[in-house]
Amino acid sequence: MDNNIGKYSINNRQEAQELLNNSRIKIDEIDNKLFELICDRTSLAQEIAIAKHYLGMNIYDNTREKIIQNKIHKLAEDKDIDIDIIDQIMNMLTILSKNEQKDIIRRFEDGKY
């Protein structure tokens, strides 16, 4: 069995276990960063919602969403990442942002801001 995969060469069970443990630690750190970035991204919904409300814009902005989709597709292609999966992730982030914007505008209109 060839134990060379990419840049890693595993010679025994201990090395394999260490690689697994270290990789899981890194994934946990990245997950924490991703969560913080999602929170940061979502928090911008307040600013966006207020600006859109003032400008008389709808929450759904087809032009902006197409720009984001095209950018993400290019990034996915450049990094050889499954575009369908990335689309699903971006769609979820967009839904999260739109829901937050709707809630903010509703509160703004109800006089709670």
N, C-alpha and C positions, 0 to 999 in steps of 0.2 A: 504494500500500500504506500502510495506517494504521500508523504506528510508535508510537502511544500505547497502552500496555497497562497498565491499572491506574494506578498512580502514576508509572510510568516513561514517559519520552519519549526515544526513541533517534533521533538525527539522523544518525549515521554509523557506519561499521564500528568505529572506535576506541572510541566510546561503548558499542557493543554488546559488544566484547571486554572492556572494563573492567568492565561490569556482570556479565558471565559470570565473569571472574576473581574479582571481589569476592564474588559469590554462592558460588562454590566454596570460597573461603577461609572464609566464614561457615559453610557446611555442614560443612567439616572441623572447625571449632571446636565446632559443635553435636554432631557425631559423637563427638568426644572427651568432651564433657560427658555425652552419653548413655551412653557406655561406663562412665564413672566412676559415674554414677547406677545403672546396672545392677549394677556391682560392689558399691556400697553396699547396694542392695536385697538382693542375694544374700547378702551378709555377715550380714544380719539373720536368715538361716535358722538360724544356730547358736542364737541366743537363742530363736527360735520353737520349734525342735526340742526344746531342753532343757525349755522350759516345757510343751510338749505332752506330752513323755514323762513329766514329773513329774505332770501332770494326768490322765494316762491317755487322752489324746486321740489320735485318728487324725491322720495327716498331712493327709489330705484333709478339708477343712472346707467342706461344701457351703454352709452359711449365709454364711460369710465370702466365699466365691467369688462367690455371688450378689450380695452387697453391692458387691463390687469391680466386677462386671460391670455392675450398674445404674449405678454412679457413672461408669464409663468410657463407657457408652452415652450418658449425659446430656452429658458433656463433649464427646464426638464430635459429637453433634447440635448443641450450642451453637457449636462451632467449624466445623461443616459438613465434618467429616472422615468418610471412609468407615468405617462401623461394622464391617463385615466384616473389613477390614484391621486395624483397631484390636483387634478380638477376637483375631485371629491373633497379633498382637504380644503382647497380654496373656496369651494361652494359652501362648506360648513362655516368657514370664517366669515364669508360674506353674509350668510344668514344670521350669524351671531351679531354682526355689526348692524345689519338692517333691523333686527329685533330690538337692539339697544336704541337705535335711532328712533324707531317708532315709539318706544316707551318714553324717551326723553321728550319728543314732540308732544305726546299725549300729556305728560306732566306739565310741560310748558304751556300748553293750551288750557289746562285745568288750573293754571295759576300756582302751581307747586314749585315753580322756579322763579 
